[in-house]
Amino acid sequence: MLTAVLLAVSLAGLWLVSWSTTMPYRSADAGGVLLTIVIVAPLAWRRQRPDLVLVISGTALLAYDAVGYRSGLAWLATFWAVYSYACHRRGDYAYWPLVVWVAEILAHLGLSAEGNTAQTVLIWLGVTAFVWIRGDAVRSGLIEAQRQREERARQAVADERTRIARELHDVVSQALGVIVMQAGGAGSVPSLREADAKAVLGTIEQTGRQAFAEMRRLVGVLRDDDEGAALAPQPTVREIPALIERLADAGLAVELQVEGKHRQVPAGAGVALRTWAILTLGRLFKFVVVIQAGHTVVASGPYRLLRHPSYTGGLVAFLGAGIVLDSWLSIIALVLTPLLAILIRIHVEEGKLASTLGPDYTSYASRTRRLVPGLW
């Protein structure tokens, strides 16, 4: 809108405005109208390409004055272009359009033999300096305001993550506390009735479901704007090359180095290991520590390496959940809390099995590990 107004005023000035009464001016014609349009019209793109706008407007003004048209008001567009370039330039040290404009001002010294030409050039240089300083100050203010907005946005995201992590910690710790107490209490009863065992398992199931529902609700707050992402599977190592390609398309220099042999690790590795261990035990698997009739040492399947692979699978599953939540508090709550209960449970189980099964279990324990193959 402002560009259109300035263009209309400049075209009128081609016939009406003159800054000298002694110089003979060329009569307004189609050439003068065309040069006036070339001087003013590029301002419509002053925010997108301020460098080209300044160069084009300044060059057209130099041609306008060289031909000898009435001075008019078209020169206002060039100072507007100087201000726009100072305010919207892309780089901090891109001054070449300003250098071109100053050279075009100095070139006016050779266009007229009048004594006031040097004075006019000095005035133009002074106005250019003032407009540039003003535009550069506005640009600095805009950059600072943008930086502050980004900083506030990052702080808001960090505060929200902290709040969600705190709530997740409360939810998970409370639920796991109930589960551990129920399981520990049931395990300490010598002869637990089936009805009582089902009641304990029902309480554990209900507590776990409530905890997962609350976690979905909290994490879902971060997914409201992207429902598709909430339903999508978690990214895997296989998707890293696609991520590298997207970063490269964005102009970032990224290099991917792969060492060793790539192995596919299923997303539910922990759950799969626990299920495998339970199926391998068959009827011998119980939620309570009990020696059944005909109880023997099982050394097949995952029990070839580990004495408690079902616990290992559960810990791996909890670790994966903590990593997905991207919170150290979640990892600590989901891994260390059940690990303490598991260590106590392992001590009770192994003591019971060693005292009941004797040398068979002692020999089996000497060649296997409890939770981590080759370590412990």
Wavefront OBJ file of the C-alpha trace (Angstrom):
o trace
v 0.000 0.000 0.000
v 2.742 2.469 0.973
v 4.687 1.546 -2.152
v 1.665 2.341 -4.316
v 1.193 5.713 -2.594
v 4.859 6.631 -3.029
v 4.717 5.566 -6.688
v 1.721 7.816 -7.318
v 3.410 10.775 -5.578
v 6.659 10.195 -7.495
v 4.867 10.063 -10.846
v 3.075 13.313 -10.027
v 6.385 14.875 -9.002
v 7.783 14.086 -12.438
v 5.625 16.943 -13.734
v 5.088 19.122 -10.661
v 8.153 19.117 -8.338
v 11.505 20.714 -9.139
v 14.379 21.418 -6.743
v 16.235 23.813 -9.034
v 14.995 26.808 -10.996
v 18.146 27.241 -13.091
v 18.697 23.770 -14.549
v 16.941 22.842 -17.786
v 15.011 19.609 -17.257
v 13.973 17.099 -19.830
v 10.253 16.999 -20.409
v 8.381 14.162 -18.788
v 7.778 11.266 -21.176
v 7.369 7.521 -21.227
v 11.040 7.036 -20.341
v 10.680 9.151 -17.210
v 7.551 7.249 -16.170
v 9.308 3.914 -16.713
v 12.386 4.949 -14.687
v 10.158 6.258 -11.872
v 8.378 2.914 -11.732
v 11.727 1.060 -11.664
v 12.889 3.297 -8.807
v 9.796 2.863 -6.620
v 8.114 -0.446 -7.514
v 10.893 -2.765 -6.181
v 10.061 -1.545 -2.655
v 7.214 -4.063 -2.695
v 9.918 -6.724 -2.172
v 11.983 -4.746 0.373
v 11.547 -7.404 3.095
v 12.311 -10.432 0.909
v 15.328 -9.079 -1.051
v 16.373 -5.730 0.407
v 19.805 -5.984 -1.210
v 18.470 -6.170 -4.773
v 15.856 -3.495 -4.054
v 18.554 -1.013 -2.986
v 20.786 -1.762 -5.972
v 17.929 -1.566 -8.515
v 16.398 1.602 -7.046
v 19.745 3.370 -6.750
v 20.835 2.454 -10.259
v 17.508 3.548 -11.738
v 17.737 6.879 -9.860
v 21.232 7.455 -11.237
v 19.922 6.825 -14.771
v 16.911 9.086 -14.048
v 19.179 12.006 -13.032
v 21.677 11.315 -15.811
v 18.951 11.651 -18.446
v 17.919 14.962 -16.864
v 14.324 14.476 -15.768
v 12.756 16.768 -13.198
v 14.116 15.776 -9.778
v 10.645 15.185 -8.294
v 10.194 12.910 -5.276
v 11.412 9.561 -6.615
v 14.621 9.870 -4.597
v 12.607 9.214 -1.419
v 12.295 5.592 -2.542
v 16.061 5.077 -2.467
v 16.370 6.224 1.147
v 13.474 3.952 2.020
v 15.414 1.162 0.334
v 18.505 2.033 2.419
v 16.410 1.839 5.612
v 14.862 -1.478 4.537
v 18.252 -2.997 3.762
v 19.678 -1.882 7.126
v 16.646 -3.351 8.883
v 16.091 -6.598 6.954
v 19.500 -7.633 5.606
v 20.357 -11.311 5.990
v 23.979 -11.154 7.163
v 25.736 -8.954 9.715
v 28.541 -7.979 7.321
v 26.778 -7.813 3.932
v 27.509 -4.193 3.016
v 28.068 -4.420 -0.728
v 24.644 -2.946 -1.701
v 25.387 0.031 0.566
v 28.780 0.473 -1.118
v 27.085 0.443 -4.530
v 24.583 3.076 -3.353
v 27.337 5.356 -1.990
v 29.216 5.026 -5.302
v 26.033 6.007 -7.158
v 25.676 9.090 -4.940
v 29.265 10.119 -5.701
v 28.627 9.549 -9.410
v 26.174 12.466 -9.277
v 29.183 14.778 -9.000
v 29.870 14.215 -12.682
v 26.293 14.777 -13.818
v 26.102 18.552 -13.338
v 28.447 21.478 -13.485
v 26.459 23.460 -10.909
v 28.307 24.493 -7.785
v 25.670 23.093 -5.415
v 26.058 19.520 -6.660
v 28.773 18.747 -4.081
v 26.570 20.174 -1.356
v 23.684 17.969 -2.517
v 25.959 14.912 -2.493
v 27.083 15.663 1.085
v 23.457 16.024 2.172
v 22.582 12.694 0.550
v 25.523 10.979 2.248
v 24.442 12.433 5.595
v 20.837 11.303 5.135
v 22.077 7.852 4.079
v 24.166 7.554 7.255
v 21.236 8.621 9.449
v 18.763 6.262 7.767
v 21.228 3.356 7.910
v 21.940 3.855 11.623
v 18.235 4.031 12.366
v 17.435 0.892 10.355
v 20.327 -1.015 11.933
v 19.063 -0.099 15.409
v 15.592 -1.384 14.519
v 17.149 -4.607 13.207
v 19.067 -5.108 16.461
v 15.847 -4.616 18.403
v 14.001 -7.157 16.255
v 16.786 -9.725 16.676
v 16.820 -9.247 20.442
v 13.032 -9.530 20.638
v 13.138 -12.763 18.603
v 15.876 -14.144 20.840
v 13.842 -13.363 23.942
v 10.732 -15.011 22.470
v 12.706 -18.151 21.637
v 14.252 -18.173 25.106
v 10.826 -17.850 26.734
v 9.505 -20.646 24.525
v 12.414 -22.927 25.444
v 11.943 -22.131 29.127
v 8.223 -22.858 28.885
v 8.952 -26.230 27.271
v 11.555 -27.052 29.923
v 9.155 -26.098 32.726
v 6.413 -28.232 31.194
v 8.763 -31.193 30.835
v 9.819 -30.814 34.458
v 6.219 -30.674 35.607
v 5.254 -33.760 33.592
v 8.340 -35.640 34.776
v 7.449 -34.775 38.373
v 3.887 -35.993 37.932
v 5.074 -39.141 36.142
v 7.477 -39.806 38.988
v 4.675 -39.506 41.530
v 2.348 -41.748 39.514
v 4.948 -44.433 38.813
v 6.461 -44.459 42.308
v 3.038 -44.736 43.954
v 1.908 -47.516 41.612
v 5.155 -49.469 41.941
v 5.060 -49.044 45.703
v 1.626 -50.644 45.814
v 2.704 -53.432 43.429
v 5.896 -54.215 45.348
v 4.108 -54.267 48.713
v 1.334 -56.510 47.368
v 3.776 -58.911 45.713
v 6.148 -58.921 48.697
v 3.332 -59.471 51.156
v 1.898 -62.317 49.115
v 5.323 -63.889 48.742
v 5.915 -63.873 52.503
v 2.759 -65.900 53.232
v 3.733 -69.593 53.561
v 0.546 -71.069 52.156
v -1.428 -68.483 50.207
v -4.944 -69.493 49.243
v -5.917 -69.267 45.611
v -8.635 -66.705 46.316
v -6.172 -64.491 48.179
v -3.621 -64.860 45.392
v -6.196 -63.810 42.791
v -7.159 -60.836 44.928
v -3.514 -59.744 45.135
v -3.045 -60.173 41.383
v -6.251 -58.235 40.740
v -5.010 -55.346 42.867
v -1.655 -55.356 41.053
v -3.373 -55.410 37.671
v -5.747 -52.590 38.579
v -2.926 -50.443 39.977
v -0.811 -51.015 36.864
v -3.670 -50.141 34.534
v -4.385 -46.937 36.429
v -0.714 -45.962 36.317
v -0.476 -46.590 32.569
v -3.707 -44.646 31.946
v -2.355 -41.694 33.925
v 0.961 -41.812 32.050
v -0.866 -41.841 28.704
v -2.860 -38.810 29.804
v 0.230 -36.864 30.871
v 2.295 -37.754 27.810
v -0.742 -37.103 25.604
v -0.570 -33.422 26.584
v 2.536 -33.180 24.421
v 0.776 -34.906 21.509
v -2.429 -32.880 21.220
v -1.233 -31.107 18.080
v -0.115 -34.298 16.396
v -2.501 -37.197 16.867
v -0.753 -39.206 14.162
v 2.513 -39.122 16.102
v 0.752 -40.493 19.177
v -0.311 -43.588 17.254
v 2.956 -44.058 15.354
v 5.558 -46.590 16.552
v 8.733 -45.353 18.164
v 11.601 -44.659 15.714
v 14.279 -47.320 15.401
v 17.920 -47.449 14.297
v 16.719 -48.325 10.800
v 15.311 -44.800 10.424
v 18.601 -42.988 11.130
v 19.583 -42.698 7.400
v 16.247 -41.020 6.639
v 16.843 -38.599 9.512
v 20.326 -37.808 8.166
v 18.826 -37.145 4.728
v 16.263 -34.713 6.149
v 18.969 -32.815 8.034
v 21.100 -32.629 4.893
v 18.142 -31.270 2.915
v 17.796 -28.568 5.567
v 21.360 -27.424 4.833
v 23.176 -29.026 7.789
v 26.489 -30.819 7.300
v 25.851 -34.255 8.816
v 27.967 -37.393 8.566
v 26.894 -40.887 9.635
v 29.523 -43.414 10.717
v 28.522 -46.997 11.460
v 30.869 -49.332 13.337
v 30.272 -53.015 13.854
v 27.513 -55.206 12.495
v 23.942 -53.986 12.604
v 21.590 -56.279 14.513
v 17.849 -55.957 14.603
v 16.583 -55.594 18.182
v 12.814 -55.952 18.549
v 11.047 -53.110 20.340
v 9.499 -55.537 22.863
v 12.710 -57.421 23.663
v 12.119 -57.283 27.409
v 8.523 -58.481 27.170
v 9.530 -61.206 24.713
v 12.288 -62.487 27.011
v 9.955 -62.576 30.009
v 7.275 -64.404 28.007
v 9.839 -66.923 26.748
v 11.024 -67.588 30.289
v 7.488 -68.092 31.606
v 6.578 -70.458 28.773
v 9.768 -72.434 29.327
v 8.915 -73.017 32.991
v 5.356 -74.002 32.167
v 3.481 -75.266 35.239
v 6.501 -74.561 37.457
v 6.005 -70.790 37.054
v 4.280 -69.250 40.066
v 3.931 -65.710 41.395
v 4.852 -66.941 44.859
v 7.942 -68.810 46.015
v 6.820 -72.421 46.291
v 8.379 -75.825 45.597
v 5.921 -78.059 43.793
v 5.707 -81.807 43.601
v 8.162 -83.160 41.062
v 10.066 -79.860 40.960
v 13.311 -80.125 38.939
v 15.979 -77.752 37.667
v 15.057 -76.186 34.298
v 18.164 -75.475 32.199
v 16.645 -75.044 28.730
v 15.662 -71.980 26.736
v 16.832 -68.721 28.353
v 17.674 -70.663 31.507
v 20.784 -71.997 29.775
v 22.461 -68.643 30.552
v 20.376 -67.011 33.254
v 18.743 -68.301 36.416
v 16.121 -65.520 36.421
v 15.504 -64.477 32.794
v 11.914 -63.400 33.476
v 13.205 -60.736 35.871
v 15.784 -59.630 33.300
v 13.029 -59.270 30.697
v 10.916 -57.192 33.066
v 13.816 -54.856 33.875
v 14.628 -54.417 30.170
v 10.991 -53.567 29.472
v 10.947 -51.019 32.309
v 14.248 -49.536 31.065
v 12.796 -49.136 27.588
v 9.746 -47.378 29.001
v 11.970 -44.974 30.932
v 14.030 -44.183 27.828
v 10.889 -43.538 25.806
v 9.691 -41.083 28.480
v 13.042 -39.232 28.096
v 13.389 -38.610 31.830
v 16.063 -39.723 34.266
v 13.489 -39.709 37.040
v 11.356 -42.133 35.045
v 14.334 -44.435 34.396
v 15.281 -44.440 38.083
v 11.714 -45.058 39.204
v 11.027 -47.763 36.619
v 14.337 -49.659 36.992
v 15.851 -49.168 40.424
v 12.631 -49.541 42.421
v 11.662 -52.943 40.976
v 15.346 -53.977 40.976
v 15.482 -53.685 44.769
v 12.400 -55.865 45.112
v 13.793 -58.350 42.571
v 17.113 -58.669 44.433
v 15.272 -59.532 47.628
v 13.078 -61.981 45.715
v 16.136 -63.643 44.106
v 17.761 -64.122 47.515
v 14.623 -65.812 48.855
v 14.111 -67.961 45.731
v 17.695 -69.183 45.471
v 17.822 -70.015 49.153
v 14.606 -72.038 48.855
v 15.731 -73.829 45.647
v 19.214 -74.631 46.992
v 17.876 -76.073 50.221
v 15.226 -78.144 48.406
v 16.908 -79.281 45.175
v 20.380 -79.628 46.667
v 23.440 -80.335 44.456
v 21.422 -80.205 41.225
v 20.611 -76.550 41.741
v 24.045 -75.728 43.194
v 25.737 -77.157 40.089
v 23.313 -75.285 37.823
v 23.943 -72.015 39.684
v 27.728 -72.402 39.344
v 27.592 -72.293 35.529
v 24.921 -69.609 35.035
v 24.350 -65.970 35.997
v 21.425 -64.399 37.818
v 20.342 -61.473 35.608
v 23.112 -60.361 33.201
v 24.815 -62.942 30.959
v 28.539 -63.185 31.701
v 28.419 -60.569 34.482
v 26.057 -61.290 37.360
l 1 2 3 4 5 6 7 8 9 10 11 12 13 14 15 16 17 18 19 20 21 22 23 24 25 26 27 28 29 30 31 32 33 34 35 36 37 38 39 40 41 42 43 44 45 46 47 48 49 50 51 52 53 54 55 56 57 58 59 60 61 62 63 64 65 66 67 68 69 70 71 72 73 74 75 76 77 78 79 80 81 82 83 84 85 86 87 88 89 90 91 92 93 94 95 96 97 98 99 100 101 102 103 104 105 106 107 108 109 110 111 112 113 114 115 116 117 118 119 120 121 122 123 124 125 126 127 128 129 130 131 132 133 134 135 136 137 138 139 140 141 142 143 144 145 146 147 148 149 150 151 152 153 154 155 156 157 158 159 160 161 162 163 164 165 166 167 168 169 170 171 172 173 174 175 176 177 178 179 180 181 182 183 184 185 186 187 188 189 190 191 192 193 194 195 196 197 198 199 200 201 202 203 204 205 206 207 208 209 210 211 212 213 214 215 216 217 218 219 220 221 222 223 224 225 226 227 228 229 230 231 232 233 234 235 236 237 238 239 240 241 242 243 244 245 246 247 248 249 250 251 252 253 254 255 256 257 258 259 260 261 262 263 264 265 266 267 268 269 270 271 272 273 274 275 276 277 278 279 280 281 282 283 284 285 286 287 288 289 290 291 292 293 294 295 296 297 298 299 300 301 302 303 304 305 306 307 308 309 310 311 312 313 314 315 316 317 318 319 320 321 322 323 324 325 326 327 328 329 330 331 332 333 334 335 336 337 338 339 340 341 342 343 344 345 346 347 348 349 350 351 352 353 354 355 356 357 358 359 360 361 362 363 364 365 366 367 368 369 370 371 372 373 374 375 376
